[in-house]
Amino acid sequence: MTAAQADLAGARSEFTRSFAIDTPRVEDGAAIWRIARDSEVLDLNSSYSYLLWCRDFAATSVVARDDGGSPIAFVTGYIRPERPGALVIWQVAVDSGQRGKGLAGTLLDELTARVAGEQGITAIETTVTPDNTASDRLFTAYAARHGAVLEREVLFDGGLFPDGVHQPEVLYRIGPLGL
């Protein structure tokens, strides 16, 4: 077992007692939007888009719920139409009071295992800006846990974004997955 796998195993034992991992529901959209907004890292989409995400992409997304059933973290994703073996991870966010416990990695593992079993994905893709060290660590550790190759390349140069200064979005391709 690698150090990354041991860390995740320890984190999972903590979460199995206190949190449930579930498929998002439309009524989770507002809470997911708030978690994304409060992350202060993610590009915030409209609140409407989170409601749609919970309706249209629930099968490729997960939410963690506290003991009261309220969302405390989420991972949203979709199957890329041009590459149906790839799950694109759109956003990952954890409520500020739950960070640093390995919840994001646990959710990512649970989601990819489920989608691999149901839809046969063999890779994931996501984009990360160069200043987002938490996401870089999350996806680098994910690749290591699954014995997968991680390739990086700039997908969208910062100058393509119409809203002023934006860092480049670096595409992370991880696969093949050993799920």
OpenMM code with the backbone's topology and positions (N, CA, C; nanometers):
from openmm import Vec3, app, unit

residues = "MET THR ALA ALA GLN ALA ASP LEU ALA GLY ALA ARG SER GLU PHE THR ARG SER PHE ALA ILE ASP THR PRO ARG VAL GLU ASP GLY ALA ALA ILE TRP ARG ILE ALA ARG ASP SER GLU VAL LEU ASP LEU ASN SER SER TYR SER TYR LEU LEU TRP CYS ARG ASP PHE ALA ALA THR SER VAL VAL ALA ARG ASP ASP GLY GLY SER PRO ILE ALA PHE VAL THR GLY TYR ILE ARG PRO GLU ARG PRO GLY ALA LEU VAL ILE TRP GLN VAL ALA VAL ASP SER GLY GLN ARG GLY LYS GLY LEU ALA GLY THR LEU LEU ASP GLU LEU THR ALA ARG VAL ALA GLY GLU GLN GLY ILE THR ALA ILE GLU THR THR VAL THR PRO ASP ASN THR ALA SER ASP ARG LEU PHE THR ALA TYR ALA ALA ARG HIS GLY ALA VAL LEU GLU ARG GLU VAL LEU PHE ASP GLY GLY LEU PHE PRO ASP GLY VAL HIS GLN PRO GLU VAL LEU TYR ARG ILE GLY PRO LEU GLY LEU".split()
positions = [
    Vec3(0.0843, -0.1166, 0.0000),
    Vec3(0.0000, 0.0000, 0.0000),
    Vec3(0.0895, 0.1239, 0.0000),
    Vec3(0.0582, 0.2184, -0.0904),
    Vec3(0.1353, 0.3418, -0.0966),
    Vec3(0.0940, 0.4348, 0.0169),
    Vec3(0.1711, 0.5399, 0.0384),
    Vec3(0.1369, 0.6384, 0.1420),
    Vec3(0.0032, 0.7046, 0.1106),
    Vec3(-0.0209, 0.7341, -0.0180),
    Vec3(-0.1483, 0.7961, -0.0568),
    Vec3(-0.2653, 0.7028, -0.0271),
    Vec3(-0.2494, 0.5739, -0.0530),
    Vec3(-0.3563, 0.4779, -0.0239),
    Vec3(-0.3792, 0.4671, 0.1260),
    Vec3(-0.2728, 0.4680, 0.2058),
    Vec3(-0.2861, 0.4600, 0.3512),
    Vec3(-0.3566, 0.5834, 0.4067),
    Vec3(-0.3211, 0.7015, 0.3543),
    Vec3(-0.3881, 0.8230, 0.3988),
    Vec3(-0.5367, 0.8179, 0.3682),
    Vec3(-0.5712, 0.7726, 0.2484),
    Vec3(-0.7113, 0.7648, 0.2098),
    Vec3(-0.7848, 0.6620, 0.2948),
    Vec3(-0.7238, 0.5493, 0.3222),
    Vec3(-0.7884, 0.4459, 0.4046),
    Vec3(-0.8196, 0.5009, 0.5429),
    Vec3(-0.7275, 0.5748, 0.6012),
    Vec3(-0.7520, 0.6356, 0.7306),
    Vec3(-0.8634, 0.7383, 0.7254),
    Vec3(-0.8646, 0.8184, 0.6207),
    Vec3(-0.9706, 0.9184, 0.6045),
    Vec3(-1.1053, 0.8511, 0.5838),
    Vec3(-1.1099, 0.7452, 0.5048),
    Vec3(-1.2357, 0.6760, 0.4802),
    Vec3(-1.2963, 0.6203, 0.6083),
    Vec3(-1.2140, 0.5657, 0.6972),
    Vec3(-1.2689, 0.5094, 0.8204),
    Vec3(-1.3358, 0.6188, 0.9034),
    Vec3(-1.2831, 0.7398, 0.8997),
    Vec3(-1.3443, 0.8513, 0.9716),
    Vec3(-1.4787, 0.8881, 0.9107),
    Vec3(-1.4871, 0.8902, 0.7762),
    Vec3(-1.6083, 0.9331, 0.7090),
    Vec3(-1.7186, 0.8288, 0.7109),
    Vec3(-1.6859, 0.7009, 0.7142),
    Vec3(-1.7902, 0.6002, 0.7121),
    Vec3(-1.8763, 0.6071, 0.8368),
    Vec3(-1.8251, 0.6597, 0.9461),
    Vec3(-1.9033, 0.6722, 1.0695),
    Vec3(-1.9901, 0.7970, 1.0694),
    Vec3(-1.9496, 0.9024, 0.9976),
    Vec3(-2.0159, 1.0307, 1.0122),
    Vec3(-2.0857, 1.0832, 0.8873),
    Vec3(-2.0516, 1.0325, 0.7699),
    Vec3(-2.1026, 1.0928, 0.6483),
    Vec3(-2.1566, 0.9874, 0.5537),
    Vec3(-2.2561, 1.0260, 0.4784),
    Vec3(-2.3109, 0.9385, 0.3746),
    Vec3(-2.2733, 0.9952, 0.2388),
    Vec3(-2.2385, 0.9075, 0.1481),
    Vec3(-2.2105, 0.9483, 0.0102),
    Vec3(-2.3307, 0.9069, -0.0727),
    Vec3(-2.3824, 1.0018, -0.1500),
    Vec3(-2.5113, 0.9843, -0.2158),
    Vec3(-2.5099, 1.0489, -0.3544),
    Vec3(-2.6112, 1.0191, -0.4306),
    Vec3(-2.6350, 1.0853, -0.5579),
    Vec3(-2.7035, 1.2190, -0.5294),
    Vec3(-2.6595, 1.3271, -0.5934),
    Vec3(-2.7251, 1.4552, -0.5673),
    Vec3(-2.8687, 1.4569, -0.6176),
    Vec3(-2.9509, 1.5345, -0.5483),
    Vec3(-3.0905, 1.5561, -0.5852),
    Vec3(-3.1085, 1.7043, -0.6172),
    Vec3(-3.2122, 1.7369, -0.6927),
    Vec3(-3.2359, 1.8760, -0.7315),
    Vec3(-3.2357, 1.9676, -0.6098),
    Vec3(-3.2956, 1.9240, -0.5017),
    Vec3(-3.3021, 2.0092, -0.3821),
    Vec3(-3.1648, 2.0331, -0.3186),
    Vec3(-3.0614, 1.9622, -0.3631),
    Vec3(-2.9248, 1.9861, -0.3158),
    Vec3(-2.8568, 2.1005, -0.3909),
    Vec3(-2.9158, 2.1446, -0.5012),
    Vec3(-2.8517, 2.2436, -0.5868),
    Vec3(-2.8111, 2.3713, -0.5149),
    Vec3(-2.8980, 2.4228, -0.4288),
    Vec3(-2.8674, 2.5476, -0.3579),
    Vec3(-2.7489, 2.5288, -0.2629),
    Vec3(-2.7468, 2.4181, -0.1910),
    Vec3(-2.6356, 2.3929, -0.0983),
    Vec3(-2.5049, 2.3721, -0.1737),
    Vec3(-2.5104, 2.3028, -0.2854),
    Vec3(-2.3909, 2.2804, -0.3660),
    Vec3(-2.3389, 2.4144, -0.4199),
    Vec3(-2.4296, 2.5008, -0.4642),
    Vec3(-2.3908, 2.6341, -0.5105),
    Vec3(-2.3206, 2.7104, -0.3986),
    Vec3(-2.3754, 2.7049, -0.2757),
    Vec3(-2.3142, 2.7754, -0.1619),
    Vec3(-2.1752, 2.7200, -0.1304),
    Vec3(-2.1601, 2.5885, -0.1347),
    Vec3(-2.0285, 2.5286, -0.1085),
    Vec3(-1.9283, 2.5743, -0.2144),
    Vec3(-1.9707, 2.5763, -0.3413),
    Vec3(-1.8827, 2.6229, -0.4496),
    Vec3(-1.8470, 2.7702, -0.4302),
    Vec3(-1.9468, 2.8520, -0.3983),
    Vec3(-1.9216, 2.9956, -0.3756),
    Vec3(-1.8239, 3.0166, -0.2613),
    Vec3(-1.8452, 2.9457, -0.1518),
    Vec3(-1.7626, 2.9646, -0.0328),
    Vec3(-1.6228, 2.9049, -0.0466),
    Vec3(-1.6006, 2.8251, -0.1503),
    Vec3(-1.4666, 2.7681, -0.1715),
    Vec3(-1.3648, 2.8763, -0.2016),
    Vec3(-1.4087, 2.9857, -0.2599),
    Vec3(-1.3243, 3.0983, -0.2990),
    Vec3(-1.2151, 3.0591, -0.3982),
    Vec3(-1.2293, 2.9415, -0.4590),
    Vec3(-1.1323, 2.8947, -0.5580),
    Vec3(-1.2020, 2.8637, -0.6907),
    Vec3(-1.3185, 2.8042, -0.6838),
    Vec3(-1.3877, 2.7616, -0.8051),
    Vec3(-1.4460, 2.8799, -0.8814),
    Vec3(-1.4545, 2.8650, -1.0126),
    Vec3(-1.5332, 2.9580, -1.0921),
    Vec3(-1.6788, 2.9263, -1.0598),
    Vec3(-1.7501, 3.0221, -1.0040),
    Vec3(-1.8876, 2.9995, -0.9617),
    Vec3(-1.9811, 3.0092, -1.0811),
    Vec3(-2.0598, 2.9052, -1.0997),
    Vec3(-2.1628, 2.9041, -1.2032),
    Vec3(-2.2908, 2.9632, -1.1444),
    Vec3(-2.3903, 2.9863, -1.2287),
    Vec3(-2.5178, 3.0384, -1.1791),
    Vec3(-2.5838, 2.9350, -1.0884),
    Vec3(-2.6670, 2.9806, -0.9964),
    Vec3(-2.7381, 2.8881, -0.9086),
    Vec3(-2.8272, 2.7948, -0.9910),
    Vec3(-2.8803, 2.8457, -1.0989),
    Vec3(-2.9633, 2.7650, -1.1888),
    Vec3(-2.8844, 2.6459, -1.2441),
    Vec3(-2.7574, 2.6684, -1.2789),
    Vec3(-2.6786, 2.5596, -1.3371),
    Vec3(-2.6569, 2.4464, -1.2368),
    Vec3(-2.6468, 2.4782, -1.1075),
    Vec3(-2.6298, 2.3721, -1.0077),
    Vec3(-2.7585, 2.2910, -0.9927),
    Vec3(-2.8732, 2.3565, -1.0054),
    Vec3(-2.9999, 2.2822, -1.0037),
    Vec3(-3.0063, 2.1882, -1.1239),
    Vec3(-2.9712, 2.2389, -1.2409),
    Vec3(-2.9696, 2.1542, -1.3610),
    Vec3(-2.8696, 2.0402, -1.3470),
    Vec3(-2.7535, 2.0705, -1.2899),
    Vec3(-2.6513, 1.9672, -1.2743),
    Vec3(-2.7054, 1.8523, -1.1901),
    Vec3(-2.7735, 1.8866, -1.0812),
    Vec3(-2.8291, 1.7838, -0.9921),
    Vec3(-2.9401, 1.7041, -1.0597),
    Vec3(-3.0050, 1.7612, -1.1592),
    Vec3(-3.1080, 1.6891, -1.2335),
    Vec3(-3.0486, 1.6093, -1.3482),
    Vec3(-2.9661, 1.6728, -1.4311),
    Vec3(-2.9225, 1.6121, -1.5568),
    Vec3(-2.7950, 1.5302, -1.5469),
    Vec3(-2.7102, 1.5570, -1.4472),
    Vec3(-2.5833, 1.4860, -1.4352),
    Vec3(-2.5674, 1.4183, -1.2987),
    Vec3(-2.6779, 1.3859, -1.2357),
    Vec3(-2.6730, 1.3212, -1.1044),
    Vec3(-2.6033, 1.1857, -1.1110),
    Vec3(-2.6184, 1.1142, -1.2205),
    Vec3(-2.5578, 0.9812, -1.2327),
    Vec3(-2.4060, 0.9868, -1.2409),
    Vec3(-2.3509, 1.1039, -1.2717),
    Vec3(-2.2052, 1.1182, -1.2817),
    Vec3(-2.1524, 1.2197, -1.1808),
    Vec3(-2.2252, 1.2342, -1.0717),
    Vec3(-2.1872, 1.3264, -0.9646),
    Vec3(-2.2165, 1.2603, -0.8304),
    Vec3(-2.1536, 1.3119, -0.7246),
    Vec3(-2.1798, 1.2631, -0.5889),
    Vec3(-2.1835, 1.3801, -0.4918),
    Vec3(-2.2493, 1.3551, -0.3805),
    Vec3(-2.2555, 1.4518, -0.2727),
    Vec3(-2.2303, 1.3774, -0.1419),
    Vec3(-2.1613, 1.4432, -0.0500),
    Vec3(-2.1460, 1.3891, 0.0856),
    Vec3(-2.2454, 1.4628, 0.1738),
    Vec3(-2.3130, 1.3868, 0.2601),
    Vec3(-2.4128, 1.4452, 0.3498),
    Vec3(-2.3704, 1.4259, 0.4947),
    Vec3(-2.3988, 1.5252, 0.5761),
    Vec3(-2.3731, 1.5112, 0.7192),
    Vec3(-2.4823, 1.4253, 0.7820),
    Vec3(-2.4762, 1.4078, 0.9122),
    Vec3(-2.5726, 1.3223, 0.9812),
    Vec3(-2.7164, 1.3697, 0.9650),
    Vec3(-2.7347, 1.4991, 0.9406),
    Vec3(-2.8687, 1.5540, 0.9190),
    Vec3(-2.9143, 1.5489, 0.7746),
    Vec3(-2.8300, 1.4984, 0.6849),
    Vec3(-2.8655, 1.4868, 0.5438),
    Vec3(-2.8297, 1.6065, 0.4587),
    Vec3(-2.7648, 1.7060, 0.5174),
    Vec3(-2.7274, 1.8255, 0.4408),
    Vec3(-2.5965, 1.8031, 0.3662),
    Vec3(-2.5872, 1.8530, 0.2418),
    Vec3(-2.4623, 1.8404, 0.1663),
    Vec3(-2.3479, 1.9161, 0.2337),
    Vec3(-2.2311, 1.8494, 0.2384),
    Vec3(-2.1108, 1.9127, 0.2938),
    Vec3(-1.9952, 1.9095, 0.1945),
    Vec3(-2.0138, 1.8375, 0.0836),
    Vec3(-1.9100, 1.8296, -0.0196),
    Vec3(-1.9745, 1.7708, -0.1443),
    Vec3(-1.9102, 1.7950, -0.2586),
    Vec3(-1.9623, 1.7380, -0.3823),
    Vec3(-1.8522, 1.7230, -0.4858),
    Vec3(-1.8781, 1.6347, -0.5805),
    Vec3(-1.7991, 1.6224, -0.7027),
    Vec3(-1.9000, 1.6156, -0.8160),
    Vec3(-1.8865, 1.7047, -0.9140),
    Vec3(-1.9738, 1.7001, -1.0309),
    Vec3(-1.8929, 1.6558, -1.1515),
    Vec3(-1.9557, 1.5782, -1.2368),
    Vec3(-1.8884, 1.5286, -1.3553),
    Vec3(-1.9868, 1.4951, -1.4657),
    Vec3(-1.9321, 1.4641, -1.5819),
    Vec3(-2.0132, 1.4202, -1.6951),
    Vec3(-1.9273, 1.3334, -1.7855),
    Vec3(-1.9921, 1.2511, -1.8640),
    Vec3(-1.9218, 1.1690, -1.9626),
    Vec3(-1.8990, 1.2558, -2.0860),
    Vec3(-1.7770, 1.2602, -2.1295),
    Vec3(-1.7431, 1.3437, -2.2449),
    Vec3(-1.7991, 1.2797, -2.3725),
    Vec3(-1.8849, 1.3495, -2.4456),
    Vec3(-1.9489, 1.2897, -2.5642),
    Vec3(-1.8500, 1.2395, -2.6696),
    Vec3(-1.7409, 1.3119, -2.6926),
    Vec3(-1.6439, 1.2723, -2.7939),
    Vec3(-1.5495, 1.1637, -2.7451),
    Vec3(-1.5517, 1.1363, -2.6161),
    Vec3(-1.4643, 1.0347, -2.5572),
    Vec3(-1.5422, 0.9639, -2.4459),
    Vec3(-1.6335, 0.8750, -2.4808),
    Vec3(-1.7248, 0.8164, -2.3819),
    Vec3(-1.6581, 0.7327, -2.2737),
    Vec3(-1.5307, 0.7027, -2.2860),
    Vec3(-1.4592, 0.6320, -2.1811),
    Vec3(-1.4014, 0.7249, -2.0759),
    Vec3(-1.4258, 0.8562, -2.0914),
    Vec3(-1.3678, 0.9544, -1.9991),
    Vec3(-1.4767, 1.0263, -1.9207),
    Vec3(-1.4596, 1.0274, -1.7898),
    Vec3(-1.5447, 1.1058, -1.7016),
    Vec3(-1.4750, 1.2390, -1.6787),
    Vec3(-1.5411, 1.3477, -1.7157),
    Vec3(-1.4863, 1.4806, -1.6931),
    Vec3(-1.5331, 1.5265, -1.5554),
    Vec3(-1.4385, 1.5585, -1.4702),
    Vec3(-1.4709, 1.6109, -1.3383),
    Vec3(-1.4808, 1.7618, -1.3519),
    Vec3(-1.5999, 1.8137, -1.3293),
    Vec3(-1.6263, 1.9560, -1.3486),
    Vec3(-1.5840, 2.0362, -1.2262),
    Vec3(-1.6341, 1.9989, -1.1093),
    Vec3(-1.5986, 2.0711, -0.9883),
    Vec3(-1.5909, 1.9755, -0.8701),
    Vec3(-1.5033, 2.0093, -0.7765),
    Vec3(-1.4894, 1.9382, -0.6494),
    Vec3(-1.4838, 2.0461, -0.5426),
    Vec3(-1.5693, 2.0343, -0.4412),
    Vec3(-1.5653, 2.1322, -0.3324),
    Vec3(-1.6086, 2.0669, -0.2023),
    Vec3(-1.5449, 2.1121, -0.0946),
    Vec3(-1.5736, 2.0629, 0.0392),
    Vec3(-1.6026, 2.1834, 0.1274),
    Vec3(-1.7086, 2.1743, 0.2076),
    Vec3(-1.7422, 2.2801, 0.3013),
    Vec3(-1.6213, 2.3111, 0.3889),
    Vec3(-1.6028, 2.4378, 0.4205),
    Vec3(-1.4815, 2.4796, 0.4918),
    Vec3(-1.4587, 2.4047, 0.6233),
    Vec3(-1.5623, 2.3687, 0.6935),
    Vec3(-1.5474, 2.2984, 0.8197),
    Vec3(-1.5096, 2.1520, 0.8052),
    Vec3(-1.5107, 2.1001, 0.6829),
    Vec3(-1.4821, 1.9585, 0.6580),
    Vec3(-1.3529, 1.9358, 0.5812),
    Vec3(-1.2802, 2.0417, 0.5505),
    Vec3(-1.1584, 2.0296, 0.4689),
    Vec3(-1.0438, 1.9657, 0.5462),
    Vec3(-0.9515, 1.9065, 0.4711),
    Vec3(-0.8312, 1.8504, 0.5301),
    Vec3(-0.8480, 1.7111, 0.5873),
    Vec3(-0.9586, 1.6473, 0.5598),
    Vec3(-0.9869, 1.5144, 0.6145),
    Vec3(-0.9873, 1.4051, 0.5074),
    Vec3(-0.9584, 1.4415, 0.3825),
    Vec3(-0.9576, 1.3419, 0.2760),
    Vec3(-1.0926, 1.3181, 0.2119),
    Vec3(-1.1903, 1.4018, 0.2418),
    Vec3(-1.3246, 1.3808, 0.1883),
    Vec3(-1.3292, 1.3940, 0.0364),
    Vec3(-1.2572, 1.4903, -0.0203),
    Vec3(-1.2587, 1.5076, -0.1659),
    Vec3(-1.2058, 1.3819, -0.2355),
    Vec3(-1.0958, 1.3257, -0.1865),
    Vec3(-1.0411, 1.2033, -0.2441),
    Vec3(-1.1363, 1.0859, -0.2302),
    Vec3(-1.2025, 1.0759, -0.1150),
    Vec3(-1.2998, 0.9689, -0.0937),
    Vec3(-1.4143, 0.9805, -0.1927),
    Vec3(-1.4671, 1.1013, -0.2108),
    Vec3(-1.5765, 1.1220, -0.3061),
    Vec3(-1.5329, 1.0907, -0.4486),
    Vec3(-1.4133, 1.1345, -0.4850),
    Vec3(-1.3633, 1.1093, -0.6200),
    Vec3(-1.3482, 0.9594, -0.6449),
    Vec3(-1.2954, 0.8874, -0.5481),
    Vec3(-1.2825, 0.7416, -0.5615),
    Vec3(-1.4183, 0.6738, -0.5734),
    Vec3(-1.5119, 0.7124, -0.4889),
    Vec3(-1.6456, 0.6520, -0.4915),
    Vec3(-1.7139, 0.6793, -0.6251),
    Vec3(-1.7066, 0.8034, -0.6718),
    Vec3(-1.7709, 0.8386, -0.7977),
    Vec3(-1.7110, 0.7619, -0.9142),
    Vec3(-1.5799, 0.7607, -0.9251),
    Vec3(-1.5192, 0.6947, -1.0413),
    Vec3(-1.5406, 0.5436, -1.0381),
    Vec3(-1.5403, 0.4838, -0.9203),
    Vec3(-1.5682, 0.3396, -0.9119),
    Vec3(-1.7102, 0.3107, -0.9579),
    Vec3(-1.8048, 0.3925, -0.9134),
    Vec3(-1.9451, 0.3723, -0.9528),
    Vec3(-1.9647, 0.3911, -1.1031),
    Vec3(-1.9112, 0.5002, -1.1572),
    Vec3(-1.9307, 0.5291, -1.2992),
    Vec3(-1.8554, 0.4281, -1.3863),
    Vec3(-1.7405, 0.3820, -1.3394),
    Vec3(-1.6683, 0.2783, -1.4142),
    Vec3(-1.7526, 0.1517, -1.4218),
    Vec3(-1.8152, 0.1150, -1.3113),
    Vec3(-1.8983, -0.0048, -1.3090),
    Vec3(-2.0238, 0.0081, -1.3923),
    Vec3(-2.0851, 0.1247, -1.3919),
    Vec3(-2.2114, 0.1457, -1.4621),
    Vec3(-2.1938, 0.1854, -1.6082),
    Vec3(-2.0883, 0.2622, -1.6383),
    Vec3(-2.0753, 0.3181, -1.7730),
    Vec3(-1.9422, 0.2858, -1.8392),
    Vec3(-1.8564, 0.2120, -1.7701),
    Vec3(-1.7338, 0.1640, -1.8313),
    Vec3(-1.6258, 0.2669, -1.8565),
    Vec3(-1.6206, 0.3729, -1.7776),
    Vec3(-1.5129, 0.4702, -1.7996),
    Vec3(-1.3777, 0.4074, -1.7657),
    Vec3(-1.2755, 0.4539, -1.8341),
    Vec3(-1.1397, 0.4049, -1.8097),
    Vec3(-1.0426, 0.5178, -1.7795),
    Vec3(-1.0935, 0.6425, -1.7795),
    Vec3(-1.0079, 0.7588, -1.7559),
    Vec3(-1.0910, 0.8726, -1.7001),
    Vec3(-1.0217, 0.9675, -1.6351),
    Vec3(-1.0882, 1.0915, -1.5985),
    Vec3(-1.0088, 1.2074, -1.6570),
    Vec3(-1.0801, 1.3164, -1.6778),
    Vec3(-1.0205, 1.4409, -1.7226),
    Vec3(-1.0727, 1.5519, -1.6329),
    Vec3(-0.9906, 1.6511, -1.6109),
    Vec3(-1.0323, 1.7701, -1.5378),
    Vec3(-0.9388, 1.8823, -1.5767),
    Vec3(-0.9737, 2.0035, -1.5401),
    Vec3(-0.8802, 2.1141, -1.5590),
    Vec3(-0.8511, 2.1774, -1.4242),
    Vec3(-0.7278, 2.2255, -1.4119),
    Vec3(-0.6804, 2.2863, -1.2886),
    Vec3(-0.5986, 2.4094, -1.3273),
    Vec3(-0.6220, 2.5203, -1.2581),
    Vec3(-0.5381, 2.6377, -1.2819),
    Vec3(-0.4066, 2.6208, -1.2066),
    Vec3(-0.2987, 2.6806, -1.2558),
    Vec3(-0.1678, 2.6613, -1.1927),
    Vec3(-0.1609, 2.7006, -1.0456),
    Vec3(-0.2470, 2.7910, -1.0004),
    Vec3(-0.2425, 2.8333, -0.8598),
    Vec3(-0.3257, 2.7467, -0.7661),
    Vec3(-0.3966, 2.6469, -0.8190),
    Vec3(-0.4844, 2.5642, -0.7376),
    Vec3(-0.4087, 2.4407, -0.6882),
    Vec3(-0.3270, 2.4608, -0.5860),
    Vec3(-0.2428, 2.3509, -0.5357),
    Vec3(-0.3251, 2.2386, -0.4730),
    Vec3(-0.4392, 2.2715, -0.4113),
    Vec3(-0.5226, 2.1666, -0.3507),
    Vec3(-0.5734, 2.0706, -0.4581),
    Vec3(-0.6200, 2.1227, -0.5706),
    Vec3(-0.6688, 2.0356, -0.6786),
    Vec3(-0.5548, 1.9580, -0.7423),
    Vec3(-0.4397, 2.0231, -0.7586),
    Vec3(-0.3242, 1.9517, -0.8126),
    Vec3(-0.2890, 1.8326, -0.7236),
    Vec3(-0.2854, 1.8538, -0.5935),
    Vec3(-0.2547, 1.7437, -0.4999),
    Vec3(-0.3625, 1.6357, -0.5052),
    Vec3(-0.4893, 1.6763, -0.5115),
    Vec3(-0.6000, 1.5804, -0.5161),
    Vec3(-0.5871, 1.4876, -0.6364),
    Vec3(-0.5663, 1.5442, -0.7549),
    Vec3(-0.5633, 1.4619, -0.8762),
    Vec3(-0.4306, 1.3870, -0.8930),
    Vec3(-0.3222, 1.4440, -0.8452),
    Vec3(-0.1946, 1.3720, -0.8479),
    Vec3(-0.2022, 1.2501, -0.7558),
    Vec3(-0.2569, 1.2675, -0.6363),
    Vec3(-0.2726, 1.1556, -0.5426),
    Vec3(-0.3703, 1.0520, -0.5977),
    Vec3(-0.4767, 1.0977, -0.6632),
    Vec3(-0.5737, 1.0055, -0.7230),
    Vec3(-0.5033, 0.9160, -0.8261),
    Vec3(-0.4255, 0.9760, -0.9145),
    Vec3(-0.3533, 0.8984, -1.0160),
    Vec3(-0.2608, 0.7971, -0.9494),
    Vec3(-0.1906, 0.8383, -0.8450),
    Vec3(-0.0992, 0.7470, -0.7754),
    Vec3(-0.1749, 0.6311, -0.7111),
    Vec3(-0.2877, 0.6602, -0.6457),
    Vec3(-0.3669, 0.5540, -0.5809),
    Vec3(-0.4147, 0.4497, -0.6795),
    Vec3(-0.4440, 0.4931, -0.8004),
    Vec3(-0.5013, 0.4038, -0.9010),
    Vec3(-0.3984, 0.3531, -1.0014),
    Vec3(-0.2709, 0.3823, -0.9768),
    Vec3(-0.1656, 0.3343, -1.0650),
    Vec3(-0.1830, 0.3810, -1.2085),
    Vec3(-0.2340, 0.5024, -1.2240),
    Vec3(-0.2651, 0.5558, -1.3568),
    Vec3(-0.1642, 0.6631, -1.3963),
    Vec3(-0.1499, 0.6811, -1.5243),
    Vec3(-0.0639, 0.7854, -1.5792),
    Vec3(-0.1379, 0.9184, -1.5713),
    Vec3(-0.0684, 1.0236, -1.5317),
    Vec3(-0.1229, 1.1584, -1.5288),
    Vec3(-0.0494, 1.2414, -1.6324),
    Vec3(-0.1230, 1.2901, -1.7305),
    Vec3(-0.0670, 1.3787, -1.8332),
    Vec3(-0.1280, 1.5170, -1.8158),
    Vec3(-0.0454, 1.6205, -1.8353),
    Vec3(-0.0920, 1.7589, -1.8232),
    Vec3(-0.0575, 1.8349, -1.9508),
    Vec3(-0.1513, 1.9189, -1.9931),
    Vec3(-0.1260, 2.0115, -2.1040),
    Vec3(-0.2244, 2.1270, -2.0926),
    Vec3(-0.1864, 2.2432, -2.1401),
    Vec3(-0.2764, 2.3580, -2.1354),
    Vec3(-0.3921, 2.3315, -2.2319),
    Vec3(-0.5130, 2.3397, -2.1786),
    Vec3(-0.6327, 2.3222, -2.2608),
    Vec3(-0.6829, 2.4573, -2.3107),
    Vec3(-0.6954, 2.5523, -2.2187),
    Vec3(-0.7420, 2.6859, -2.2545),
    Vec3(-0.6434, 2.7889, -2.2002),
    Vec3(-0.5796, 2.8617, -2.2889),
    Vec3(-0.4912, 2.9695, -2.2490),
    Vec3(-0.5742, 3.0786, -2.1811),
    Vec3(-0.5145, 3.1465, -2.0847),
    Vec3(-0.5860, 3.2494, -2.0108),
    Vec3(-0.6433, 3.3595, -2.0976),
    Vec3(-0.5798, 3.3895, -2.2091),
    Vec3(-0.6268, 3.4947, -2.2982),
    Vec3(-0.7575, 3.4630, -2.3693),
    Vec3(-0.8007, 3.3377, -2.3676),
    Vec3(-0.9267, 3.3000, -2.4324),
    Vec3(-1.0497, 3.3426, -2.3525),
    Vec3(-1.0320, 3.3705, -2.2236),
    Vec3(-1.1453, 3.4019, -2.1377),
    Vec3(-1.1848, 3.5480, -2.1530),
    Vec3(-1.3125, 3.5761, -2.1745),
    Vec3(-1.3559, 3.7135, -2.2010),
    Vec3(-1.3666, 3.8011, -2.0771),
    Vec3(-1.3570, 3.7452, -1.9583),
    Vec3(-1.3844, 3.8206, -1.8368),
    Vec3(-1.2586, 3.8767, -1.7699),
    Vec3(-1.1608, 3.9135, -1.8487),
    Vec3(-1.0404, 3.9731, -1.7925),
    Vec3(-0.9312, 3.8718, -1.7707),
    Vec3(-0.8502, 3.8946, -1.6685),
    Vec3(-0.7352, 3.8103, -1.6409),
    Vec3(-0.7828, 3.6755, -1.5857),
    Vec3(-0.7411, 3.5704, -1.6503),
    Vec3(-0.7746, 3.4345, -1.6063),
    Vec3(-0.6514, 3.3489, -1.6290),
    Vec3(-0.6195, 3.2679, -1.5329),
    Vec3(-0.5070, 3.1770, -1.5506),
    Vec3(-0.5426, 3.0707, -1.6533),
    Vec3(-0.4427, 3.0095, -1.7134),
    Vec3(-0.4727, 2.9003, -1.8066),
    Vec3(-0.5381, 2.7836, -1.7332),
    Vec3(-0.6213, 2.7111, -1.8030),
    Vec3(-0.6813, 2.5881, -1.7507),
    Vec3(-0.5978, 2.4728, -1.8056),
    Vec3(-0.5321, 2.4017, -1.7160),
    Vec3(-0.4454, 2.2899, -1.7528),
    Vec3(-0.5276, 2.1615, -1.7475),
    Vec3(-0.5296, 2.0895, -1.8587),
    Vec3(-0.6021, 1.9639, -1.8668),
    Vec3(-0.5209, 1.8539, -1.8016),
    Vec3(-0.5830, 1.7832, -1.7084),
    Vec3(-0.5238, 1.6645, -1.6464),
    Vec3(-0.5973, 1.5436, -1.7036),
    Vec3(-0.5229, 1.4562, -1.7689),
    Vec3(-0.5790, 1.3294, -1.8176),
    Vec3(-0.5198, 1.2191, -1.7318),
    Vec3(-0.6068, 1.1381, -1.6715),
    Vec3(-0.5628, 1.0318, -1.5824),
    Vec3(-0.6207, 0.8994, -1.6308),
    Vec3(-0.5336, 0.8050, -1.6612),
    Vec3(-0.5811, 0.6743, -1.7047),
    Vec3(-0.4660, 0.5936, -1.7618),
    Vec3(-0.4886, 0.4695, -1.7936),
    Vec3(-0.6131, 0.3973, -1.7651),
    Vec3(-0.6262, 0.3722, -1.6146),
    Vec3(-0.7504, 0.3708, -1.5703),
    Vec3(-0.7793, 0.3543, -1.4285),
    Vec3(-0.7774, 0.2087, -1.3891),
    Vec3(-0.7187, 0.1812, -1.2756),
    Vec3(-0.7172, 0.0467, -1.2206),
    Vec3(-0.8276, 0.0306, -1.1182),
    Vec3(-0.9523, 0.0357, -1.1651),
    Vec3(-1.0666, 0.0272, -1.0720),
    Vec3(-1.1210, -0.1133, -1.0639),
] * unit.nanometer
topology = app.Topology()
chain = topology.addChain("A")
for resn in residues:
    res = topology.addResidue(resn, chain)
    for name in ("N", "CA", "C"):
        topology.addAtom(name, app.Element.getBySymbol(name[0]), res)
